[in-house]
Amino acid sequence: MRDAEFFRRWMTAAAAVVEREADRLTELDSPIGDADHGSNLLRGFTAVRAALGAEPPGTPGAVLVLAGRTLISTVGGASGPLYGTLLRRTGKELGEAAEVSDEELRKALYAGVGAVAQLGGAAPGDKTMLDALVAGVAALSTSYRASADAAENGARATVPMLARKGRASYLGERSIGHQDPGATSAALLLGALADVADTADAA
C-alpha cells in the first residue's frame, strides 16, 4: 500500500528530474514549440515541491490534488493545465483514503489520462504527451518499471509522427523528425514514479 509520503516523494523526484532535464526539454521544444517547455515545468514543479514542503497533505489524493492545483496556477502555456489536470483528476479519483493500492493508483491514473485527452482533444498517435502516458499507464498492470519503459518508448515513437495537436501541428510535415517534448516530460514523470517505487519496495 502507498501512503501520502510515497506520493510526496514521487512529486519531489519529479521536480528533481525536471530540474535536471529542463534544458533538454527546452531544446526539444525549440524546433516545434515555444522553446519554453523545460522552463515552464521547472517553475511549476519547483512550486509543487515548495507547496508540499510548506504543509504536507495527509493523504495520497490530497498530495496529487495540491500538486495539480499548483501546476495550473504557476505554469503558463499548455503544459500547466494538462499536467495539472492529470494530477488533480488522479488525486480526486484516489479520494480521501490514507493508503492506496497499486491497482487503485493505476485506475486513478487511467482516469487522469482520460481527463488530459478530453482537455486537449488528443489521442495516441497525435504526437503529444498522451503517446507516453497511455502506453505508460497501460503497462502499470505489469510493474512500475515496465510503465516507465513503455512511456519512454512511447516518447521515442513520436519522432516520425506528424503532429496533429498543439503548437507543433502548425508546422505540418516539418514536425516530423522531432521527439515531442510533452511526451518526453510525461515519460520523466512516470520514470520518477518507478524510481520511488523501486526504492520503497527495496526497503
Summary of the structure (lengths in Angstrom):
residues: 203
radius of gyration: 15.6
end to end distance: 13.5
largest distance: 48.7
contacts: 757
relative contact order: 0.15
helix: 73%
strand: 2%
